[in-house]
Amino acid sequence: MWVRDWMSSDPETITPETPVLEALKVLADKGFRRLPVVSGGEVVGIVTDKDLKDAMPGKATTLSVWELNYLLSKLKVSEVMSRPLITAQADELMEDIALRLQEYKIGGMPVLRGRALVGMITITDVLRAFTAIFGLTEGGIRLTVDVPDVPGGLDRVLQAILPGNVVSVATSGVEPSGPWRRFVLRVTGTSATSLQGQVERAGIRVIDLRGQGSPEGLR
């Protein structure tokens, strides 16, 4: 899953010289939470709604309205934007971006192709990709199984599921209780009762099965 397939393309941008009040208005009008800052055709920073609001004078200020308006008219995005800039490349994998967002504790980042800005990727986009990986919009049955952690283990599961159709598959790794690997699959084209019997007869442990009339959280 590539970043280019999940990013928002052609994002709204501002410059370092954009007044903070103007940037806040852009965020409010467009419904965004962050804006890339571009200068000379290159991204030089990013500013979030929190960055901008934190720059505003507090309610306890003793400044007059005239003084406030004057100061705010002079306050530029360059004074509050985040640097150094954390970015993604359009041809990177989504899992790498998810890790980067987690490591830097940020909610989104500009997407570049080379040095040119081509999009924005956010935690919301990562969640959309996550739901697609698990086939959550496909319907069917969600099946969690433990399979012997040996070559051909997954193939045993796939053969046992026939004539059902696997629309997604993921693994949570090797289980510490023994030489088992846990898989989560979404299966269409069969019933929960038939699926459970087929898989168990193949010597595969059914940990959880739900959907199409199955009992929730079968264990």
Secondary structure, DSSP 8 states (H G I E B T S, - for coil): -BGGGTSEES---B-TTSBHHHHHHHHHHHT-SEEEEEETTEEEEEEEHHHHHHTS--TT----HHHHHHHHHH-BGGGT-B-S---EETTSBHHHHHHHHHHHT-SEEEEEETTEEEEEEEHHHHHHHHHHHTTTTS-SEEEEEEEESSTTHHHHHHHHHTTSEEEEEEEEEEETTTTEEEEEEEEESS-HHHHHHHHHHTT-EEEEEESTT--TT--
